[in-house]
Amino acid sequence: MQARCIDFLPPFKRFIELRLMEANITNISSGTGQKSWVESNVCPPSVSGTTLLIVAYSTVIAVGLVGNTCLVFIISRQKEMRNVTNILIANLSCSDILMCVVCLPVTVIYTLMDRWILGETLCKVTPFVQCMSVTVSIFSLVLIALERHQLIIHPTGWTPAAGHSYLAVAVTWMVACFISLPFLSFNILTNAPFQNISLPFNPFSDHVICMELWPSERNRLAYTTSLLLFQYCLPLLLILLCYLRIFLRLRRRKDMVEQATEARQRKARGAQRVNAMLVVIVVAFALCWLPLNVFNTIFDWYHQALPACQHDVIFSACHLTAMASTCVNPVVYGFLNTNFQKELKATLQRCNCGWGVPETYESFPLSTVATDVSKVSSMQHGSLIRSEQCAHC
């Protein structure tokens, strides 16, 4: 019966488990055999590498948690920002927050430890949450692309409303939970790979690892390959087709826009800015998760191709790149959406009237094709905002 350690776990534990099973080490005696096995499998991490790992993961957790929390807070706080695209972006941020809270700290702890110390519940819940979070993220990106496609390709047709987006979010989480259920069933705590080692000194005698234990190798490969297709390849292909059609349609409209009024040109520029922001989020997500998907595919089908000692470094780099996707949404959204920047500034100033009046901002309705820039007047609007701020101090 073949087993496989879960995707978020450090590869050193994977290699111990696989090498032991493949070599069937049951009668190792002292001498050359013992020495070569220990030398080939035990690759102590460097102090600088460990420090870099802690700093990098801590940075990702901090940026992802703070950035996504601010984004969700601002979208939920402003009624005018609760449109279809913003609701789906907030859903994407919620999945990233879940990843930062549950999965990333567990990965750091287990990478630095030589055993699993977090109990059976986290052994089952952590991979389940990671799989669910990634599924929700990619499905949210698909829904955003479909909504943009509907609005731009069929502007006079059916238009999704905010109520539809809430229903889509609920369905997305239910589907993601269903897809991730095998992790709750097949992840176990065990010391089986180390039980039959006959060494004068067994450093793994009291160790347990968290690993996947499937009924058969065929079932495992079928599930992991299905995840690769339905959680990465096919959704990104659908998103690519949607944005390609959007690009071609907007390109055909270019001549008409150049001859249009200033208001229509402004609307067209707003639509292009929205689409550019969303495309950047999708491309960043795809690039962040590509290395880890390639790594896991190689490990699933031909793990002997991966070197033993460099395996840790390769996995950590790939996994850290994938986890950096949790920072993409607030960073891209914050840089490209002036509403978010100004609303964040206003929120920070809310309880400090002495900081001055927050700037007025343009209407940036992400769920529409166009963007209308509204000039809000000055003194009366500013005094109203100041009085509201002081009321909250």
Secondary structure, 3 states (H helix, E strand, C coil): CCEEECCCCCHHHHHHHHHHHHHCCCCCCCCHHHHHHHHHHCCCCCHHHHHHHHHHHHHHHHHHHHHHHHHHHHHHHCHHHCCHHHHHHHHHHHHHHHHHHHHHHHHHHHHHCCCCCCHHHHHHHHHHHHHHHHHHHHHHHHHHHHHHHHHHHCCCCCCCCHHHHHHHHHHHHHHHHHHHHHHHHHEEEECHHHHCCCCCCCCCCCCCEEEEECCCHHHHHHHHHHHHHHHHHHHHHHHHHHHHHHHHHHHHCHHHHHCCCHHHHHHHHHHHHHHHHHHHHHHHHHHHHHHHHHHHHHHHHHHHHCCHHHHHHHHHHHHHHHHCHHHHHHHHHHHHCHHHHHHHHHHHHCCCHHHCCCCCCCCCCCCCCCCCCCCCCCHHHHHHHHHHHHHHC
